[in-house]
Amino acid sequence: MIDAGLTNETGGIDVNKYTLQHKTYDNIFAFGDAVGFETTRTHSAAMAQNPIVKNNILRFLQGKEINGIYDGYTFMPFLLGHSYASNFQHLHDYEPATMNHWVPQYGIFANQYFKRMIKS
């Protein structure tokens, strides 16, 4: 893929981080772990990118201008021991999302969050 010009220096597919469309080849889109920009590679990031890619591919196939924009959202739980948990959420360039670290790292709220994480 490197010889084909699909990837960048990091080994990921060289896509625009907002539209998830390849920077050189208009008919290539990527999401999830395949993207070649800095982000936390989590399941929630791929889920947030999925509707953007779907929208943009459909519009591309219809000959319309793509208008889906990925804001960089990703979420990752932090299990902080036997019975405590918190979370990490960010947008592009690791800018904290609204609910980033809303659970303290220790105490009753971290314990309740841990129990909720285990149940889900």
N, C-alpha and C positions, 0 to 999 in steps of 0.2 A: 504494500500500500504506500510505502514511502516513495518508491520510484514512480508511482502513478500520480503523486501529488495530492493525495487525499488527506494525509496526516501532517501535523506540524511537528516542531522539534520535541514536544512532549510525548509524541506517539499517539495522541488522540486525533480524532477527525477534526479538521480545521474548519469549524463552523462559527458563524456569528453568534455570540453568546445571548443575544436578544431574540433573534428569529430562528435560531438553530438550523439555518440553511448554510450549506457549504459556501465558503468565501470565493471559490473559483468556479465550481460546477453548480449551477442553479438547480439542477434536478436531484441533488443529494441533500438529505436532511439527517441529523443524528440527535440522539438523546441518551440519557442515562450515563453509564460508565464510558461510553464511546466518545463523548465530547472532549475537545481539546482545549478547554479553558479551565481556569482555576475555580474549583468548587468542591464542596464536600460531596463525595459520591455515596448517596444514600438512596434507599428505596423511595422515600418521600420526594426526593428531588426528581427522580425518574417519573413518578406519578404527576408531579407538577408540570413537567416538561411535555408529557404525553398529549394533553389537549392542544398545546401550542403547535406541536409538530403535526397533529392531525388537521387542525385548522389550516395551517400554512400549506400542507401538501394538497389538500382539497382545493384551496384557492389557486395554487400553482397549476394544478391539472385543469382547472376551469379557465385558465388564462387571466386570472385576476391578480391584482397586487396583493402580496401577502401582508397580513396585518396583525398576526398573533405575536405578542411580545412576552417573553419569559422574564420575570422579575428577579430570578436567581434564588427563589425560595427553596430552602432545604431544612429539614428537621432531623435531629439525631438525639436519641435518649442517652443520658449518662447514668449508668448504674454505678453508684458510689459506694458499694459495699454490700453487706448482707441484707440490709433493709432500708436503704436510702437511694433516692434517684433524683435527677434534675434533667434538664434538656438544653439543647443548643439549637438555635434557629437563626438563619441568616439569609441575606439577599446577596446580590452580586458584590464582589470585592469584599466579602465577609462583613458587610454592614449588618449589624444586629437587627433582627426582625422584631416586631412589636412585642411578642411574648418570649423573647430570648431570656433564658435563665429566670423565669418567673417563679420557680420553686427554689427556696433556699437549699443549700447543700446539706443541711443537717437539721434534725428536729422533727417535730410532728408532721409538718407539711411535706417534707422530703420522704418521710415514712409512708404517708398516705398516697403520695404520688407513686412511690415504688409499688405499693399494693395494686394501684390502678394499672400500672404498666404490666405487671405480672398477669393480671386478669385479662388484659387485652392481648 
